[in-house]
Amino acid sequence: MFNKKICVSGLIFLILLIFTSFIKNETRLLEKKIYNLNHKISKLRHELHDAKVEYSYLSSPKYLFNKLSEFSSEKYVPRSFSEIYLSLSDLLEHQYQKTKINVYYDEEKTKK
């Protein structure tokens, strides 16, 4: 009787010991995978940051103007920010104002 209880207790202890080591190994493998994925994510974030900086430099108006003047025989004139229109209606409104001013200027010139 006493021997049977010890055997059952030992068997339960052995099963729990094996189960614990299995869980511990699986947890360690998951932690390694998480570490590797976090390392890859940090590398990709760094590459993304570098790409954004490079894009902002390469697409800057000053850089583009220098490259155009270096590789092209045509003459380009940089535009001021006020000459960039956000929509077609803004452009048409501005053109209407220009023509209106020019018409009045021409009329004043002919009166004199």
TORNUKOL-670530 format. One record per atom (N, C-alpha, C): atom name; residue in one letter; y, x, z; residue number from 1. Coordinates in steps of 0.2 Angstrom, whole numbers, plus 5000, padded with zeros to 4 digits. Layout:
BEGIN
@kollum CA; semi A; yy Y; xx X; zz Z; titor NUM;
...
end
This chain:
BEGIN
@kollum N; semi M; yy 4994; xx 5004; zz 5000; titor 1;
@kollum CA; semi M; yy 5000; xx 5000; zz 5000; titor 1;
@kollum C; semi M; yy 5006; xx 5004; zz 5000; titor 1;
@kollum N; semi F; yy 5006; xx 5009; zz 5005; titor 2;
@kollum CA; semi F; yy 5012; xx 5014; zz 5005; titor 2;
@kollum C; semi F; yy 5013; xx 5018; zz 4999; titor 2;
@kollum N; semi N; yy 5007; xx 5020; zz 4996; titor 3;
@kollum CA; semi N; yy 5007; xx 5024; zz 4990; titor 3;
@kollum C; semi N; yy 5009; xx 5020; zz 4984; titor 3;
@kollum N; semi K; yy 5008; xx 5013; zz 4984; titor 4;
@kollum CA; semi K; yy 5010; xx 5009; zz 4978; titor 4;
@kollum C; semi K; yy 5017; xx 5008; zz 4978; titor 4;
@kollum N; semi K; yy 5021; xx 5007; zz 4984; titor 5;
@kollum CA; semi K; yy 5028; xx 5007; zz 4985; titor 5;
@kollum C; semi K; yy 5031; xx 5013; zz 4982; titor 5;
@kollum N; semi I; yy 5029; xx 5019; zz 4984; titor 6;
@kollum CA; semi I; yy 5032; xx 5025; zz 4982; titor 6;
@kollum C; semi I; yy 5031; xx 5026; zz 4975; titor 6;
@kollum N; semi C; yy 5025; xx 5024; zz 4972; titor 7;
@kollum CA; semi C; yy 5025; xx 5025; zz 4964; titor 7;
@kollum C; semi C; yy 5029; xx 5020; zz 4961; titor 7;
@kollum N; semi V; yy 5030; xx 5014; zz 4963; titor 8;
@kollum CA; semi V; yy 5035; xx 5009; zz 4960; titor 8;
@kollum C; semi V; yy 5042; xx 5012; zz 4960; titor 8;
@kollum N; semi S; yy 5044; xx 5014; zz 4966; titor 9;
@kollum CA; semi S; yy 5051; xx 5017; zz 4967; titor 9;
@kollum C; semi S; yy 5052; xx 5023; zz 4963; titor 9;
@kollum N; semi G; yy 5047; xx 5027; zz 4963; titor 10;
@kollum CA; semi G; yy 5047; xx 5033; zz 4958; titor 10;
@kollum C; semi G; yy 5048; xx 5031; zz 4951; titor 10;
@kollum N; semi L; yy 5044; xx 5026; zz 4949; titor 11;
@kollum CA; semi L; yy 5044; xx 5024; zz 4942; titor 11;
@kollum C; semi L; yy 5051; xx 5021; zz 4940; titor 11;
@kollum N; semi I; yy 5054; xx 5017; zz 4945; titor 12;
@kollum CA; semi I; yy 5060; xx 5014; zz 4944; titor 12;
@kollum C; semi I; yy 5066; xx 5019; zz 4944; titor 12;
@kollum N; semi F; yy 5065; xx 5024; zz 4948; titor 13;
@kollum CA; semi F; yy 5070; xx 5030; zz 4948; titor 13;
@kollum C; semi F; yy 5070; xx 5034; zz 4942; titor 13;
@kollum N; semi L; yy 5064; xx 5035; zz 4940; titor 14;
@kollum CA; semi L; yy 5063; xx 5039; zz 4933; titor 14;
@kollum C; semi L; yy 5066; xx 5035; zz 4927; titor 14;
@kollum N; semi I; yy 5064; xx 5029; zz 4927; titor 15;
@kollum CA; semi I; yy 5067; xx 5025; zz 4921; titor 15;
@kollum C; semi I; yy 5075; xx 5025; zz 4922; titor 15;
@kollum N; semi L; yy 5078; xx 5024; zz 4928; titor 16;
@kollum CA; semi L; yy 5085; xx 5024; zz 4928; titor 16;
@kollum C; semi L; yy 5088; xx 5031; zz 4927; titor 16;
@kollum N; semi L; yy 5084; xx 5036; zz 4929; titor 17;
@kollum CA; semi L; yy 5086; xx 5043; zz 4927; titor 17;
@kollum C; semi L; yy 5087; xx 5044; zz 4920; titor 17;
@kollum N; semi I; yy 5081; xx 5042; zz 4916; titor 18;
@kollum CA; semi I; yy 5081; xx 5043; zz 4909; titor 18;
@kollum C; semi I; yy 5087; xx 5039; zz 4905; titor 18;
@kollum N; semi F; yy 5088; xx 5032; zz 4908; titor 19;
@kollum CA; semi F; yy 5093; xx 5028; zz 4905; titor 19;
@kollum C; semi F; yy 5100; xx 5031; zz 4906; titor 19;
@kollum N; semi T; yy 5101; xx 5034; zz 4912; titor 20;
@kollum CA; semi T; yy 5107; xx 5037; zz 4913; titor 20;
@kollum C; semi T; yy 5109; xx 5043; zz 4909; titor 20;
@kollum N; semi S; yy 5104; xx 5047; zz 4908; titor 21;
@kollum CA; semi S; yy 5105; xx 5053; zz 4903; titor 21;
@kollum C; semi S; yy 5106; xx 5051; zz 4896; titor 21;
@kollum N; semi F; yy 5102; xx 5045; zz 4894; titor 22;
@kollum CA; semi F; yy 5104; xx 5043; zz 4887; titor 22;
@kollum C; semi F; yy 5111; xx 5040; zz 4887; titor 22;
@kollum N; semi I; yy 5113; xx 5036; zz 4891; titor 23;
@kollum CA; semi I; yy 5120; xx 5034; zz 4891; titor 23;
@kollum C; semi I; yy 5125; xx 5039; zz 4891; titor 23;
@kollum N; semi K; yy 5124; xx 5045; zz 4896; titor 24;
@kollum CA; semi K; yy 5128; xx 5050; zz 4896; titor 24;
@kollum C; semi K; yy 5129; xx 5054; zz 4889; titor 24;
@kollum N; semi N; yy 5123; xx 5055; zz 4886; titor 25;
@kollum CA; semi N; yy 5123; xx 5058; zz 4879; titor 25;
@kollum C; semi N; yy 5127; xx 5054; zz 4874; titor 25;
@kollum N; semi E; yy 5126; xx 5048; zz 4874; titor 26;
@kollum CA; semi E; yy 5129; xx 5043; zz 4869; titor 26;
@kollum C; semi E; yy 5137; xx 5043; zz 4871; titor 26;
@kollum N; semi T; yy 5139; xx 5043; zz 4877; titor 27;
@kollum CA; semi T; yy 5146; xx 5044; zz 4879; titor 27;
@kollum C; semi T; yy 5149; xx 5050; zz 4876; titor 27;
@kollum N; semi R; yy 5145; xx 5056; zz 4877; titor 28;
@kollum CA; semi R; yy 5148; xx 5062; zz 4875; titor 28;
@kollum C; semi R; yy 5149; xx 5062; zz 4867; titor 28;
@kollum N; semi L; yy 5144; xx 5059; zz 4864; titor 29;
@kollum CA; semi L; yy 5144; xx 5059; zz 4856; titor 29;
@kollum C; semi L; yy 5150; xx 5055; zz 4854; titor 29;
@kollum N; semi L; yy 5151; xx 5049; zz 4858; titor 30;
@kollum CA; semi L; yy 5157; xx 5045; zz 4856; titor 30;
@kollum C; semi L; yy 5164; xx 5049; zz 4857; titor 30;
@kollum N; semi E; yy 5164; xx 5052; zz 4863; titor 31;
@kollum CA; semi E; yy 5170; xx 5056; zz 4865; titor 31;
@kollum C; semi E; yy 5172; xx 5061; zz 4859; titor 31;
@kollum N; semi K; yy 5166; xx 5065; zz 4857; titor 32;
@kollum CA; semi K; yy 5167; xx 5070; zz 4852; titor 32;
@kollum C; semi K; yy 5170; xx 5067; zz 4845; titor 32;
@kollum N; semi K; yy 5167; xx 5061; zz 4843; titor 33;
@kollum CA; semi K; yy 5170; xx 5057; zz 4838; titor 33;
@kollum C; semi K; yy 5177; xx 5055; zz 4838; titor 33;
@kollum N; semi I; yy 5179; xx 5053; zz 4844; titor 34;
@kollum CA; semi I; yy 5186; xx 5051; zz 4846; titor 34;
@kollum C; semi I; yy 5190; xx 5057; zz 4845; titor 34;
@kollum N; semi Y; yy 5188; xx 5062; zz 4848; titor 35;
@kollum CA; semi Y; yy 5192; xx 5068; zz 4848; titor 35;
@kollum C; semi Y; yy 5193; xx 5070; zz 4840; titor 35;
@kollum N; semi N; yy 5188; xx 5070; zz 4837; titor 36;
@kollum CA; semi N; yy 5189; xx 5072; zz 4830; titor 36;
@kollum C; semi N; yy 5193; xx 5068; zz 4826; titor 36;
@kollum N; semi L; yy 5192; xx 5061; zz 4827; titor 37;
@kollum CA; semi L; yy 5197; xx 5056; zz 4823; titor 37;
@kollum C; semi L; yy 5204; xx 5057; zz 4825; titor 37;
@kollum N; semi N; yy 5205; xx 5058; zz 4832; titor 38;
@kollum CA; semi N; yy 5212; xx 5059; zz 4834; titor 38;
@kollum C; semi N; yy 5215; xx 5066; zz 4831; titor 38;
@kollum N; semi H; yy 5211; xx 5071; zz 4830; titor 39;
@kollum CA; semi H; yy 5213; xx 5077; zz 4827; titor 39;
@kollum C; semi H; yy 5215; xx 5076; zz 4820; titor 39;
@kollum N; semi K; yy 5211; xx 5072; zz 4816; titor 40;
@kollum CA; semi K; yy 5212; xx 5071; zz 4809; titor 40;
@kollum C; semi K; yy 5219; xx 5067; zz 4809; titor 40;
@kollum N; semi I; yy 5219; xx 5062; zz 4813; titor 41;
@kollum CA; semi I; yy 5225; xx 5058; zz 4813; titor 41;
@kollum C; semi I; yy 5232; xx 5062; zz 4814; titor 41;
@kollum N; semi S; yy 5231; xx 5066; zz 4819; titor 42;
@kollum CA; semi S; yy 5237; xx 5071; zz 4820; titor 42;
@kollum C; semi S; yy 5239; xx 5075; zz 4814; titor 42;
@kollum N; semi K; yy 5234; xx 5078; zz 4811; titor 43;
@kollum CA; semi K; yy 5235; xx 5082; zz 4804; titor 43;
@kollum C; semi K; yy 5238; xx 5077; zz 4799; titor 43;
@kollum N; semi L; yy 5235; xx 5071; zz 4798; titor 44;
@kollum CA; semi L; yy 5238; xx 5067; zz 4793; titor 44;
@kollum C; semi L; yy 5245; xx 5065; zz 4795; titor 44;
@kollum N; semi R; yy 5247; xx 5064; zz 4801; titor 45;
@kollum CA; semi R; yy 5254; xx 5062; zz 4803; titor 45;
@kollum C; semi R; yy 5258; xx 5068; zz 4801; titor 45;
@kollum N; semi H; yy 5256; xx 5074; zz 4803; titor 46;
@kollum CA; semi H; yy 5260; xx 5080; zz 4801; titor 46;
@kollum C; semi H; yy 5261; xx 5081; zz 4794; titor 46;
@kollum N; semi E; yy 5256; xx 5079; zz 4790; titor 47;
@kollum CA; semi E; yy 5256; xx 5080; zz 4782; titor 47;
@kollum C; semi E; yy 5261; xx 5074; zz 4780; titor 47;
@kollum N; semi L; yy 5261; xx 5068; zz 4783; titor 48;
@kollum CA; semi L; yy 5265; xx 5063; zz 4781; titor 48;
@kollum C; semi L; yy 5273; xx 5065; zz 4782; titor 48;
@kollum N; semi H; yy 5274; xx 5068; zz 4788; titor 49;
@kollum CA; semi H; yy 5281; xx 5070; zz 4790; titor 49;
@kollum C; semi H; yy 5283; xx 5075; zz 4785; titor 49;
@kollum N; semi D; yy 5279; xx 5080; zz 4783; titor 50;
@kollum CA; semi D; yy 5281; xx 5085; zz 4778; titor 50;
@kollum C; semi D; yy 5282; xx 5082; zz 4771; titor 50;
@kollum N; semi A; yy 5278; xx 5077; zz 4769; titor 51;
@kollum CA; semi A; yy 5279; xx 5074; zz 4763; titor 51;
@kollum C; semi A; yy 5286; xx 5070; zz 4763; titor 51;
@kollum N; semi K; yy 5287; xx 5067; zz 4768; titor 52;
@kollum CA; semi K; yy 5294; xx 5063; zz 4769; titor 52;
@kollum C; semi K; yy 5300; xx 5068; zz 4768; titor 52;
@kollum N; semi V; yy 5299; xx 5073; zz 4772; titor 53;
@kollum CA; semi V; yy 5305; xx 5078; zz 4772; titor 53;
@kollum C; semi V; yy 5305; xx 5081; zz 4765; titor 53;
@kollum N; semi E; yy 5300; xx 5083; zz 4762; titor 54;
@kollum CA; semi E; yy 5300; xx 5086; zz 4755; titor 54;
@kollum C; semi E; yy 5303; xx 5081; zz 4750; titor 54;
@kollum N; semi Y; yy 5301; xx 5074; zz 4751; titor 55;
@kollum CA; semi Y; yy 5303; xx 5069; zz 4746; titor 55;
@kollum C; semi Y; yy 5311; xx 5068; zz 4747; titor 55;
@kollum N; semi S; yy 5313; xx 5068; zz 4753; titor 56;
@kollum CA; semi S; yy 5320; xx 5067; zz 4754; titor 56;
@kollum C; semi S; yy 5324; xx 5073; zz 4751; titor 56;
@kollum N; semi Y; yy 5322; xx 5079; zz 4752; titor 57;
@kollum CA; semi Y; yy 5325; xx 5085; zz 4749; titor 57;
@kollum C; semi Y; yy 5325; xx 5084; zz 4741; titor 57;
@kollum N; semi L; yy 5319; xx 5083; zz 4738; titor 58;
@kollum CA; semi L; yy 5318; xx 5083; zz 4731; titor 58;
@kollum C; semi L; yy 5322; xx 5077; zz 4728; titor 58;
@kollum N; semi S; yy 5323; xx 5072; zz 4731; titor 59;
@kollum CA; semi S; yy 5326; xx 5066; zz 4728; titor 59;
@kollum C; semi S; yy 5334; xx 5066; zz 4730; titor 59;
@kollum N; semi S; yy 5336; xx 5071; zz 4733; titor 60;
@kollum CA; semi S; yy 5343; xx 5071; zz 4735; titor 60;
@kollum C; semi S; yy 5348; xx 5072; zz 4729; titor 60;
@kollum N; semi P; yy 5353; xx 5069; zz 4728; titor 61;
@kollum CA; semi P; yy 5357; xx 5069; zz 4722; titor 61;
@kollum C; semi P; yy 5360; xx 5076; zz 4721; titor 61;
@kollum N; semi K; yy 5361; xx 5080; zz 4726; titor 62;
@kollum CA; semi K; yy 5363; xx 5087; zz 4724; titor 62;
@kollum C; semi K; yy 5358; xx 5091; zz 4721; titor 62;
@kollum N; semi Y; yy 5352; xx 5090; zz 4723; titor 63;
@kollum CA; semi Y; yy 5346; xx 5094; zz 4720; titor 63;
@kollum C; semi Y; yy 5345; xx 5092; zz 4713; titor 63;
@kollum N; semi L; yy 5345; xx 5085; zz 4712; titor 64;
@kollum CA; semi L; yy 5344; xx 5082; zz 4706; titor 64;
@kollum C; semi L; yy 5349; xx 5084; zz 4701; titor 64;
@kollum N; semi F; yy 5355; xx 5084; zz 4703; titor 65;
@kollum CA; semi F; yy 5361; xx 5086; zz 4699; titor 65;
@kollum C; semi F; yy 5360; xx 5094; zz 4697; titor 65;
@kollum N; semi N; yy 5358; xx 5098; zz 4701; titor 66;
@kollum CA; semi N; yy 5357; xx 5105; zz 4700; titor 66;
@kollum C; semi N; yy 5351; xx 5106; zz 4695; titor 66;
@kollum N; semi K; yy 5346; xx 5102; zz 4696; titor 67;
@kollum CA; semi K; yy 5340; xx 5103; zz 4691; titor 67;
@kollum C; semi K; yy 5342; xx 5100; zz 4684; titor 67;
@kollum N; semi L; yy 5346; xx 5095; zz 4684; titor 68;
@kollum CA; semi L; yy 5348; xx 5092; zz 4677; titor 68;
@kollum C; semi L; yy 5352; xx 5097; zz 4674; titor 68;
@kollum N; semi S; yy 5357; xx 5100; zz 4677; titor 69;
@kollum CA; semi S; yy 5361; xx 5104; zz 4674; titor 69;
@kollum C; semi S; yy 5358; xx 5111; zz 4672; titor 69;
@kollum N; semi E; yy 5353; xx 5112; zz 4675; titor 70;
@kollum CA; semi E; yy 5349; xx 5118; zz 4674; titor 70;
@kollum C; semi E; yy 5344; xx 5117; zz 4668; titor 70;
@kollum N; semi F; yy 5341; xx 5112; zz 4667; titor 71;
@kollum CA; semi F; yy 5336; xx 5111; zz 4662; titor 71;
@kollum C; semi F; yy 5338; xx 5107; zz 4656; titor 71;
@kollum N; semi S; yy 5344; xx 5104; zz 4657; titor 72;
@kollum CA; semi S; yy 5346; xx 5099; zz 4651; titor 72;
@kollum C; semi S; yy 5353; xx 5102; zz 4648; titor 72;
@kollum N; semi S; yy 5354; xx 5101; zz 4642; titor 73;
@kollum CA; semi S; yy 5360; xx 5103; zz 4639; titor 73;
@kollum C; semi S; yy 5365; xx 5097; zz 4639; titor 73;
@kollum N; semi E; yy 5363; xx 5091; zz 4641; titor 74;
@kollum CA; semi E; yy 5368; xx 5086; zz 4642; titor 74;
@kollum C; semi E; yy 5372; xx 5087; zz 4648; titor 74;
@kollum N; semi K; yy 5378; xx 5084; zz 4648; titor 75;
@kollum CA; semi K; yy 5383; xx 5084; zz 4654; titor 75;
@kollum C; semi K; yy 5382; xx 5078; zz 4658; titor 75;
@kollum N; semi Y; yy 5380; xx 5078; zz 4664; titor 76;
@kollum CA; semi Y; yy 5380; xx 5073; zz 4668; titor 76;
@kollum C; semi Y; yy 5385; xx 5073; zz 4673; titor 76;
@kollum N; semi V; yy 5388; xx 5067; zz 4675; titor 77;
@kollum CA; semi V; yy 5393; xx 5067; zz 4680; titor 77;
@kollum C; semi V; yy 5391; xx 5063; zz 4686; titor 77;
@kollum N; semi P; yy 5391; xx 5066; zz 4692; titor 78;
@kollum CA; semi P; yy 5389; xx 5062; zz 4698; titor 78;
@kollum C; semi P; yy 5393; xx 5056; zz 4699; titor 78;
@kollum N; semi R; yy 5390; xx 5051; zz 4701; titor 79;
@kollum CA; semi R; yy 5393; xx 5044; zz 4703; titor 79;
@kollum C; semi R; yy 5395; xx 5044; zz 4710; titor 79;
@kollum N; semi S; yy 5401; xx 5041; zz 4712; titor 80;
@kollum CA; semi S; yy 5402; xx 5040; zz 4719; titor 80;
@kollum C; semi S; yy 5398; xx 5034; zz 4721; titor 80;
@kollum N; semi F; yy 5398; xx 5034; zz 4728; titor 81;
@kollum CA; semi F; yy 5394; xx 5028; zz 4730; titor 81;
@kollum C; semi F; yy 5397; xx 5021; zz 4729; titor 81;
@kollum N; semi S; yy 5403; xx 5021; zz 4728; titor 82;
@kollum CA; semi S; yy 5406; xx 5015; zz 4726; titor 82;
@kollum C; semi S; yy 5405; xx 5012; zz 4719; titor 82;
@kollum N; semi E; yy 5402; xx 5017; zz 4715; titor 83;
@kollum CA; semi E; yy 5400; xx 5015; zz 4708; titor 83;
@kollum C; semi E; yy 5393; xx 5013; zz 4708; titor 83;
@kollum N; semi I; yy 5389; xx 5012; zz 4713; titor 84;
@kollum CA; semi I; yy 5382; xx 5010; zz 4713; titor 84;
@kollum C; semi I; yy 5382; xx 5003; zz 4715; titor 84;
@kollum N; semi Y; yy 5380; xx 4999; zz 4711; titor 85;
@kollum CA; semi Y; yy 5380; xx 4991; zz 4712; titor 85;
@kollum C; semi Y; yy 5373; xx 4989; zz 4715; titor 85;
@kollum N; semi L; yy 5373; xx 4985; zz 4719; titor 86;
@kollum CA; semi L; yy 5367; xx 4982; zz 4722; titor 86;
@kollum C; semi L; yy 5364; xx 4976; zz 4718; titor 86;
@kollum N; semi S; yy 5368; xx 4973; zz 4714; titor 87;
@kollum CA; semi S; yy 5365; xx 4968; zz 4710; titor 87;
@kollum C; semi S; yy 5369; xx 4967; zz 4704; titor 87;
@kollum N; semi L; yy 5367; xx 4963; zz 4699; titor 88;
@kollum CA; semi L; yy 5370; xx 4962; zz 4693; titor 88;
@kollum C; semi L; yy 5377; xx 4959; zz 4694; titor 88;
@kollum N; semi S; yy 5377; xx 4954; zz 4698; titor 89;
@kollum CA; semi S; yy 5383; xx 4950; zz 4699; titor 89;
@kollum C; semi S; yy 5388; xx 4954; zz 4702; titor 89;
@kollum N; semi D; yy 5387; xx 4959; zz 4706; titor 90;
@kollum CA; semi D; yy 5392; xx 4964; zz 4709; titor 90;
@kollum C; semi D; yy 5395; xx 4968; zz 4703; titor 90;
@kollum N; semi L; yy 5390; xx 4970; zz 4698; titor 91;
@kollum CA; semi L; yy 5393; xx 4974; zz 4693; titor 91;
@kollum C; semi L; yy 5397; xx 4970; zz 4688; titor 91;
@kollum N; semi L; yy 5395; xx 4964; zz 4687; titor 92;
@kollum CA; semi L; yy 5399; xx 4959; zz 4682; titor 92;
@kollum C; semi L; yy 5406; xx 4958; zz 4685; titor 92;
@kollum N; semi E; yy 5406; xx 4957; zz 4692; titor 93;
@kollum CA; semi E; yy 5412; xx 4955; zz 4695; titor 93;
@kollum C; semi E; yy 5417; xx 4961; zz 4695; titor 93;
@kollum N; semi H; yy 5414; xx 4967; zz 4696; titor 94;
@kollum CA; semi H; yy 5418; xx 4973; zz 4696; titor 94;
@kollum C; semi H; yy 5421; xx 4974; zz 4688; titor 94;
@kollum N; semi Q; yy 5416; xx 4973; zz 4683; titor 95;
@kollum CA; semi Q; yy 5419; xx 4974; zz 4677; titor 95;
@kollum C; semi Q; yy 5424; xx 4969; zz 4675; titor 95;
@kollum N; semi Y; yy 5424; xx 4963; zz 4677; titor 96;
@kollum CA; semi Y; yy 5429; xx 4958; zz 4676; titor 96;
@kollum C; semi Y; yy 5435; xx 4960; zz 4679; titor 96;
@kollum N; semi Q; yy 5435; xx 4963; zz 4685; titor 97;
@kollum CA; semi Q; yy 5441; xx 4965; zz 4689; titor 97;
@kollum C; semi Q; yy 5444; xx 4971; zz 4685; titor 97;
@kollum N; semi K; yy 5440; xx 4975; zz 4682; titor 98;
@kollum CA; semi K; yy 5443; xx 4981; zz 4678; titor 98;
@kollum C; semi K; yy 5446; xx 4978; zz 4672; titor 98;
@kollum N; semi T; yy 5443; xx 4974; zz 4668; titor 99;
@kollum CA; semi T; yy 5446; xx 4971; zz 4662; titor 99;
@kollum C; semi T; yy 5452; xx 4967; zz 4664; titor 99;
@kollum N; semi K; yy 5452; xx 4964; zz 4669; titor 100;
@kollum CA; semi K; yy 5458; xx 4960; zz 4671; titor 100;
@kollum C; semi K; yy 5464; xx 4964; zz 4672; titor 100;
@kollum N; semi I; yy 5463; xx 4970; zz 4676; titor 101;
@kollum CA; semi I; yy 5468; xx 4975; zz 4678; titor 101;
@kollum C; semi I; yy 5470; xx 4978; zz 4671; titor 101;
@kollum N; semi N; yy 5466; xx 4980; zz 4667; titor 102;
@kollum CA; semi N; yy 5468; xx 4983; zz 4661; titor 102;
@kollum C; semi N; yy 5472; xx 4978; zz 4656; titor 102;
@kollum N; semi V; yy 5470; xx 4972; zz 4656; titor 103;
@kollum CA; semi V; yy 5474; xx 4967; zz 4652; titor 103;
@kollum C; semi V; yy 5481; xx 4967; zz 4655; titor 103;
@kollum N; semi Y; yy 5482; xx 4966; zz 4661; titor 104;
@kollum CA; semi Y; yy 5489; xx 4966; zz 4664; titor 104;
@kollum C; semi Y; yy 5492; xx 4972; zz 4663; titor 104;
@kollum N; semi Y; yy 5489; xx 4978; zz 4663; titor 105;
@kollum CA; semi Y; yy 5492; xx 4984; zz 4662; titor 105;
@kollum C; semi Y; yy 5495; xx 4984; zz 4655; titor 105;
@kollum N; semi D; yy 5491; xx 4982; zz 4650; titor 106;
@kollum CA; semi D; yy 5493; xx 4982; zz 4643; titor 106;
@kollum C; semi D; yy 5498; xx 4978; zz 4642; titor 106;
@kollum N; semi E; yy 5499; xx 4972; zz 4645; titor 107;
@kollum CA; semi E; yy 5504; xx 4967; zz 4644; titor 107;
@kollum C; semi E; yy 5511; xx 4970; zz 4647; titor 107;
@kollum N; semi E; yy 5510; xx 4973; zz 4652; titor 108;
@kollum CA; semi E; yy 5516; xx 4976; zz 4655; titor 108;
@kollum C; semi E; yy 5519; xx 4982; zz 4651; titor 108;
@kollum N; semi K; yy 5514; xx 4985; zz 4648; titor 109;
@kollum CA; semi K; yy 5516; xx 4991; zz 4643; titor 109;
@kollum C; semi K; yy 5520; xx 4988; zz 4637; titor 109;
@kollum N; semi T; yy 5517; xx 4983; zz 4634; titor 110;
@kollum CA; semi T; yy 5520; xx 4980; zz 4628; titor 110;
@kollum C; semi T; yy 5527; xx 4977; zz 4630; titor 110;
@kollum N; semi K; yy 5528; xx 4974; zz 4636; titor 111;
@kollum CA; semi K; yy 5535; xx 4971; zz 4638; titor 111;
@kollum C; semi K; yy 5540; xx 4976; zz 4638; titor 111;
@kollum N; semi K; yy 5539; xx 4982; zz 4640; titor 112;
@kollum CA; semi K; yy 5544; xx 4988; zz 4640; titor 112;
@kollum C; semi K; yy 5546; xx 4990; zz 4634; titor 112;
end
